[in-house]
Amino acid sequence: MKVKDVMTKQPMTIGFQETARLAAEKMARAKVGSLLVVNKEGKVVGIITDRLLGLYLGRSDRKASEVKVEELMEENVISVSPEMKLTKAAKILEELEIRYLPVVEEGKLVGILSVSDLAALVDSYIDCVLVELGARVKRGEGKKV
């Protein structure tokens, strides 16, 4: 399985000159925990998360409408290819202890892979296993005790 099979297509983005308030509003409306920060050309230059927003604004006297995204964003963003094996991308998330990976192809943003995407995949597999087990029980398959 590849990243492109699980990633969220059309990730939410924001410009680095926008405000923290707008970032928070966009995240709340879309029910997401991050926004990829892009420059005028659409290239990913950072990421802002609900956690970064909360930590900064919780200890600052500044209003969210006065703080620019570029002041809060994480600039060291690692991206992955949509063709990367999902297991490798999951390992990157685990090793770096991050929740999001932008997915870039030929310099163009094509998606985002999140821990939530992986959790949804695992959840769907568990559902499939339970359905199969239920079917086997109904057919009387399995070891007799």
C-alpha positions as CSV (number, residue, x, y, z in Angstrom):
1,M,0.0,0.0,0.0
2,K,1.2,3.5,-0.8
3,V,0.8,6.9,0.8
4,K,-1.6,8.0,-2.1
5,D,-4.0,5.2,-1.1
6,V,-4.5,6.6,2.4
7,M,-3.7,10.3,2.3
8,T,-6.1,13.2,2.5
9,K,-6.4,14.8,-0.9
10,Q,-6.8,18.6,-1.1
11,P,-5.2,19.5,2.2
12,M,-6.1,22.8,3.9
13,T,-3.5,25.6,3.4
14,I,-2.9,29.1,4.6
15,G,-0.5,31.8,3.6
16,F,2.4,32.6,5.9
17,Q,1.3,36.3,6.2
18,E,-2.2,35.4,7.4
19,T,-3.1,35.7,11.1
20,A,-3.3,33.1,13.8
21,R,-7.0,33.9,14.2
22,L,-7.7,33.0,10.6
23,A,-5.7,29.8,11.0
24,A,-7.7,28.9,14.0
25,E,-11.0,29.7,12.2
26,K,-10.0,27.6,9.2
27,M,-9.1,24.6,11.3
28,A,-12.3,24.8,13.3
29,R,-14.5,25.1,10.2
30,A,-12.8,22.2,8.5
31,K,-12.4,20.2,11.7
32,V,-8.7,19.6,11.1
33,G,-5.7,19.9,13.4
34,S,-3.2,21.5,10.9
35,L,-2.8,23.8,8.0
36,L,0.0,23.6,5.5
37,V,1.6,27.0,5.1
38,V,2.3,27.9,1.5
39,N,4.0,30.8,-0.3
40,K,2.6,32.7,-3.2
41,E,3.7,29.9,-5.6
42,G,1.9,27.3,-3.6
43,K,5.1,25.7,-2.3
44,V,4.9,24.3,1.3
45,V,7.1,26.4,3.6
46,G,5.8,25.2,6.9
47,I,3.0,23.8,9.0
48,I,0.8,25.3,11.7
49,T,-1.0,23.0,14.1
50,D,-3.7,23.5,16.7
51,R,-1.1,22.6,19.3
52,L,1.3,25.3,18.1
53,L,-1.5,27.8,18.1
54,G,-2.7,26.9,21.6
55,L,0.8,26.8,23.1
56,Y,1.8,30.2,21.7
57,L,-1.4,32.0,22.3
58,G,-1.9,30.5,25.7
59,R,1.3,32.1,27.0
60,S,1.2,35.3,25.0
61,D,-0.5,38.6,25.7
62,R,-0.9,39.2,22.0
63,K,-4.3,38.8,20.3
64,A,-4.6,36.0,17.7
65,S,-5.5,38.7,15.1
66,E,-2.1,40.4,15.7
67,V,0.1,37.3,15.3
68,K,1.2,36.2,11.8
69,V,1.3,32.5,10.9
70,E,5.0,32.8,10.0
71,E,5.7,33.5,13.7
72,L,4.1,30.2,14.8
73,M,4.7,27.8,12.0
74,E,7.1,24.9,12.1
75,E,9.5,25.5,9.1
76,N,11.4,22.2,9.1
77,V,8.7,20.2,7.3
78,I,9.5,16.8,5.9
79,S,7.4,15.8,2.9
80,V,6.8,12.5,1.3
81,S,6.0,11.2,-2.2
82,P,2.5,9.8,-2.9
83,E,4.4,6.7,-4.2
84,M,6.2,6.0,-0.9
85,K,5.3,2.8,0.8
86,L,2.8,3.5,3.6
87,T,4.9,1.6,6.1
88,K,7.9,3.8,5.5
89,A,5.8,7.0,5.9
90,A,4.3,5.6,9.1
91,K,7.8,4.9,10.4
92,I,8.8,8.6,9.7
93,L,5.8,9.8,11.6
94,E,6.7,7.5,14.5
95,E,10.4,8.3,14.6
96,L,10.0,12.0,14.3
97,E,7.0,12.0,16.7
98,I,4.9,14.1,14.4
99,R,1.3,13.9,13.3
100,Y,1.4,15.2,9.8
101,L,3.4,14.7,6.6
102,P,2.7,16.9,3.5
103,V,2.6,14.8,0.3
104,V,4.4,16.4,-2.6
105,E,4.8,15.3,-6.2
106,E,7.1,17.1,-8.6
107,G,7.1,20.1,-6.2
108,K,3.3,20.3,-6.1
109,L,1.3,19.7,-3.0
110,V,-1.1,16.8,-3.6
111,G,-2.1,15.7,-0.1
112,I,-1.4,15.2,3.5
113,L,-0.9,12.1,5.5
114,S,-1.9,12.2,9.1
115,V,-1.9,9.9,12.1
116,S,-5.7,10.1,11.8
117,D,-5.5,8.7,8.3
118,L,-3.6,5.7,9.5
119,A,-5.9,5.2,12.4
120,A,-8.9,5.2,10.0
121,L,-7.1,2.6,7.9
122,V,-6.5,0.4,10.9
123,D,-10.1,0.8,12.0
124,S,-11.4,-0.3,8.6
125,Y,-9.2,-3.4,8.7
126,I,-10.4,-4.3,12.2
127,D,-14.0,-4.0,10.9
128,C,-13.2,-6.3,8.0
129,V,-11.6,-8.9,10.4
130,L,-14.6,-8.8,12.7
131,V,-17.1,-9.3,9.8
132,E,-15.0,-12.2,8.5
133,L,-14.8,-13.8,12.0
134,G,-18.6,-13.3,12.4
135,A,-19.2,-15.1,9.1
136,R,-16.9,-18.0,10.1
137,V,-18.7,-18.4,13.4
138,K,-22.1,-18.5,11.6
139,R,-20.8,-21.1,9.2
140,G,-19.4,-23.1,12.1
141,E,-15.8,-22.9,11.0
142,G,-12.9,-22.8,13.4
143,K,-11.6,-25.1,16.1
144,K,-14.1,-27.0,18.2
145,V,-13.4,-26.8,21.9
